[in-house]
C-alpha cells in the first residue's frame, strides 16, 4: 500500500480526520502489531487493507495472495465490489472488534458460514478451532445466549475457518480475560507459522504484543507508526 489517504468525517464533532498511508508492505509468514492511541486510525487502516473501504487518494494497492497480483485500485475504479468481496471470502479473515455475529444462527453456523459461502465443508476445522478457543461447549447456542467474551472468540474462529492468507484483527482480546487473551495471541501466532499467513493485529495491549512473537516487528511498526498509522490530523 503506497500513498493512500482516507478522510473520515464526524457529523457530531463537525470536523474531519485524515489517515495517510505513505508506504507499507505486509508479507506472508509475518505478524505485525498495529499500535496507536484510540482515534489514530487503526480500524480505518484495517478496513482499507480488507478492501472494505475505498481510499480518497488512490495511490498504489497491490494484493498478492498467490502468484497473481491484484490491482485493488483498479477494482475500485471499475466498481468491482463483488470481485473484492470474493477476494475477501477466499483470502482474508477479519476479526471485528464487536464480533459482528448473525443472531439467528447458532455459534457453529456462524463459524462455518464463510466456508459455506465458498463451497467448503470445514466442520472438523470448526470443531478444532472451537476447542483451541475454549468454546466447544456453546456451539449449539445463539450469540445472544453467550457472553461478550465468548462471542469474540466465536468471531475469531469464524475469521480463521478458511485458513486465510491475510488475518486482520481489530482489538481481538478487548473483551476477554487475561488468560484467554494469552491463548488468543498464541493461537494467532501459531496459525501464522502453520499456514504462512500474514497477520495484522490492532491492539492497545502492548505488553502482550511484546510477550508474543510480534516482538521483532513491534519495534519496526512502532518506529514508523507516525507515518503509517498515526499520521492523523485535523482537517
Secondary structure, DSSP 4 states (H G I P E B T S, - for coil): -EEEEEEEEETTTTEEEEEEEEE----TT-EEEE---TTSSHHHHHHHHTT-S--SB--B-EE-SSSS-EEHHHHHHTT-HHHHHHHHHHHEEEE-TT----TTSBHHHHHHHHHHHTT---HHHHHHHHHHHT-GGGTTSBGGGS-HHHHHHHHHHHHHTT--SEEEEESTTTTS-HHHHHHHHHHHHHHHHHH--EEEEE-S-HHHHHHTTTHHHHHHHHHHHHHHT--EEE-
